[in-house]
Amino acid sequence: MKMKGLIVAALVLASSSVLADQIPSDAASTPVVEHYTYSDHLDIKRVIDSPDITSFCGVRPVRMTYEDHNDKVHVMEYQVSGSGCNDN
């Protein structure tokens, strides 16, 4: 019975170390979402990802990912009015 317990413990330890190896190393460097206000002064060197505002109608929050001049990546959330409205 003790042998089964040791085997189970060894399997649990082995599987947890395998799972830990699968966690992306950049998880700690994931940027925090910043909420835009009109008075913010943005330092945008390069836009990495921006939303497609033609795919919806109305105002909703969207996120843009960009890099500043210090090569730091930011994620900014802001309100935008979608242009996908059909005025029939």
Backbone as CSV, one residue per row, in Angstrom:
resi,resn,N_x,N_y,N_z,CA_x,CA_y,CA_z,C_x,C_y,C_z
1,MET,0.816,-1.191,0.000,0.000,0.000,0.000,0.863,1.260,0.000
2,LYS,1.981,1.209,0.728,2.871,2.365,0.763,3.478,2.621,-0.610
3,MET,3.714,1.549,-1.352,4.305,1.689,-2.678,3.358,2.442,-3.615
4,LYS,2.050,2.169,-3.527,1.074,2.883,-4.358,1.083,4.373,-4.022
5,GLY,1.173,4.694,-2.746,1.215,6.091,-2.317,2.447,6.799,-2.843
6,LEU,3.590,6.106,-2.821,4.823,6.692,-3.340,4.744,6.912,-4.850
7,ILE,4.139,5.956,-5.545,4.005,6.085,-6.998,3.085,7.255,-7.344
8,VAL,1.971,7.363,-6.627,1.042,8.473,-6.867,1.725,9.807,-6.582
9,ALA,2.458,9.893,-5.484,3.160,11.127,-5.138,4.189,11.486,-6.209
10,ALA,4.909,10.486,-6.712,5.905,10.731,-7.754,5.238,11.223,-9.038
11,LEU,4.092,10.630,-9.388,3.375,11.063,-10.590,2.849,12.491,-10.454
12,VAL,2.356,12.829,-9.273,1.856,14.188,-9.049,2.993,15.197,-9.172
13,LEU,4.128,14.898,-8.573,5.275,15.804,-8.660,5.763,15.948,-10.098
14,ALA,5.823,14.829,-10.808,6.295,14.867,-12.192,5.334,15.661,-13.075
15,SER,4.031,15.444,-12.906,3.067,16.152,-13.752,3.028,17.640,-13.435
16,SER,3.210,18.010,-12.171,3.198,19.437,-11.842,4.421,20.145,-12.409
17,SER,5.556,19.470,-12.461,6.736,20.110,-13.045,6.596,20.234,-14.555
18,VAL,5.923,19.276,-15.191,5.674,19.367,-16.628,4.739,20.534,-16.912
19,LEU,3.693,20.685,-16.107,2.768,21.801,-16.300,3.457,23.135,-16.076
20,ALA,4.338,23.210,-15.111,5.056,24.456,-14.847,5.945,24.825,-16.023
21,ASP,6.504,23.828,-16.702,7.342,24.099,-17.870,6.526,24.623,-19.042
22,GLN,5.210,24.319,-19.073,4.370,24.730,-20.186,3.826,26.142,-20.033
23,ILE,3.965,26.756,-18.867,3.508,28.123,-18.667,4.442,29.049,-19.439
24,PRO,3.900,29.922,-20.287,4.767,30.809,-21.064,5.636,31.671,-20.162
25,SER,6.881,31.822,-20.564,7.815,32.596,-19.752,7.478,34.081,-19.765
26,ASP,6.716,34.529,-20.770,6.369,35.944,-20.839,5.076,36.252,-20.090
27,ALA,4.531,35.286,-19.345,3.299,35.530,-18.595,3.494,36.636,-17.572
28,ALA,4.675,36.716,-16.989,4.946,37.758,-16.001,5.095,39.123,-16.659
29,SER,5.431,39.149,-17.955,5.635,40.427,-18.628,4.409,40.870,-19.426
30,THR,3.266,40.200,-19.231,2.048,40.597,-19.911,1.642,41.990,-19.443
31,PRO,1.460,42.920,-20.377,1.149,44.289,-19.963,-0.226,44.400,-19.304
32,VAL,-0.315,45.309,-18.359,-1.572,45.605,-17.683,-2.405,46.494,-18.597
33,VAL,-3.703,46.267,-18.628,-4.578,47.090,-19.461,-4.711,48.473,-18.834
34,GLU,-4.366,49.493,-19.619,-4.471,50.883,-19.178,-5.760,51.464,-19.752
35,HIS,-6.486,52.223,-18.966,-7.737,52.834,-19.422,-7.468,54.275,-19.838
36,TYR,-7.766,54.569,-21.092,-7.477,55.881,-21.670,-8.420,56.951,-21.129
37,THR,-7.859,58.106,-20.848,-8.645,59.307,-20.563,-8.172,60.399,-21.517
38,TYR,-9.020,61.375,-21.740,-8.736,62.410,-22.729,-7.455,63.180,-22.427
39,SER,-7.098,63.289,-21.169,-5.905,64.065,-20.803,-4.603,63.266,-20.904
40,ASP,-4.683,61.975,-21.240,-3.469,61.158,-21.355,-2.612,61.618,-22.530
41,HIS,-1.315,61.665,-22.306,-0.354,61.961,-23.372,0.301,60.638,-23.758
42,LEU,-0.007,60.159,-24.945,0.457,58.841,-25.371,1.792,58.931,-26.094
43,ASP,2.645,57.955,-25.842,3.942,57.832,-26.503,3.875,56.570,-27.355
44,ILE,3.422,56.704,-28.590,3.229,55.546,-29.465,4.290,55.559,-30.552
45,LYS,5.162,54.572,-30.494,6.181,54.399,-31.529,5.636,53.517,-32.654
46,ARG,4.913,52.458,-32.249,4.422,51.489,-33.232,3.154,50.837,-32.702
47,VAL,2.120,50.758,-33.541,0.890,50.057,-33.180,1.073,48.587,-33.528
48,ILE,0.875,47.728,-32.544,1.030,46.290,-32.737,-0.295,45.666,-33.154
49,ASP,-1.385,46.070,-32.504,-2.705,45.521,-32.805,-3.760,46.573,-32.497
50,SER,-4.689,46.746,-33.411,-5.791,47.676,-33.176,-7.084,47.015,-33.645
51,PRO,-8.214,47.434,-33.084,-9.479,46.759,-33.386,-10.035,47.128,-34.759
52,ASP,-10.869,46.243,-35.274,-11.607,46.503,-36.508,-12.954,47.096,-36.101
53,ILE,-13.105,48.396,-36.253,-14.341,49.042,-35.804,-15.452,48.959,-36.844
54,THR,-15.193,48.332,-37.996,-16.240,48.158,-39.002,-17.099,46.937,-38.717
55,SER,-16.727,46.146,-37.715,-17.439,44.895,-37.445,-18.566,45.040,-36.425
56,PHE,-18.811,46.249,-35.914,-19.892,46.428,-34.939,-20.493,47.824,-35.065
57,CYS,-21.665,47.974,-34.471,-22.379,49.247,-34.486,-22.591,49.698,-33.051
58,GLY,-22.394,50.966,-32.787,-22.583,51.495,-31.444,-21.259,51.703,-30.728
59,VAL,-21.354,52.194,-29.503,-20.165,52.492,-28.702,-19.844,51.302,-27.814
60,ARG,-18.571,50.936,-27.786,-18.128,49.854,-26.908,-16.636,49.996,-26.639
61,PRO,-16.157,49.341,-25.573,-14.722,49.409,-25.280,-13.928,48.495,-26.211
62,VAL,-12.784,48.971,-26.645,-11.860,48.183,-27.464,-10.457,48.352,-26.891
63,ARG,-9.560,47.492,-27.325,-8.176,47.554,-26.842,-7.208,47.673,-28.008
64,MET,-6.210,48.516,-27.815,-5.138,48.678,-28.782,-3.823,48.330,-28.080
65,THR,-2.999,47.546,-28.749,-1.681,47.202,-28.228,-0.650,48.004,-29.009
66,TYR,0.240,48.658,-28.280,1.249,49.480,-28.941,2.571,49.434,-28.176
67,GLU,3.609,49.895,-28.852,4.951,49.957,-28.273,5.357,51.424,-28.164
68,ASP,5.928,51.806,-27.016,6.371,53.193,-26.849,7.828,53.339,-27.300
69,HIS,8.376,54.539,-27.183,9.740,54.801,-27.653,10.820,54.189,-26.760
70,ASN,10.425,53.610,-25.637,11.360,52.849,-24.793,11.204,51.354,-25.027
71,ASP,10.494,50.987,-26.106,10.237,49.600,-26.497,9.415,48.829,-25.468
72,LYS,8.628,49.530,-24.671,7.733,48.886,-23.713,6.368,48.719,-24.375
73,VAL,5.765,47.536,-24.209,4.468,47.244,-24.810,3.356,47.648,-23.839
74,HIS,2.340,48.321,-24.385,1.184,48.770,-23.607,-0.088,48.232,-24.244
75,VAL,-1.097,48.009,-23.419,-2.437,47.697,-23.902,-3.355,48.780,-23.356
76,MET,-3.987,49.512,-24.262,-4.849,50.617,-23.860,-6.291,50.297,-24.227
77,GLU,-7.191,50.481,-23.270,-8.613,50.287,-23.527,-9.282,51.652,-23.621
78,TYR,-10.148,51.798,-24.611,-10.840,53.066,-24.808,-12.190,52.803,-25.458
79,GLN,-13.073,53.786,-25.404,-14.402,53.688,-26.002,-14.341,54.165,-27.448
80,VAL,-15.016,53.445,-28.325,-15.054,53.846,-29.729,-16.447,53.553,-30.280
81,SER,-16.843,54.353,-31.239,-18.115,54.141,-31.916,-17.849,53.341,-33.183
82,GLY,-18.437,52.171,-33.270,-18.240,51.315,-34.432,-18.867,51.911,-35.678
83,SER,-18.285,51.605,-36.815,-18.783,52.161,-38.076,-19.533,51.125,-38.904
84,GLY,-19.904,50.018,-38.293,-20.597,48.965,-39.027,-22.105,49.075,-38.980
85,CYS,-22.628,50.279,-38.822,-24.078,50.488,-38.730,-24.681,50.608,-40.129
86,ASN,-25.845,50.010,-40.304,-26.581,50.133,-41.562,-27.754,51.068,-41.328
87,ASP,-27.728,52.224,-41.945,-28.812,53.202,-41.794,-29.785,53.058,-42.954
88,ASN,-30.640,52.066,-42.882,-31.609,51.824,-43.966,-32.894,52.541,-43.708
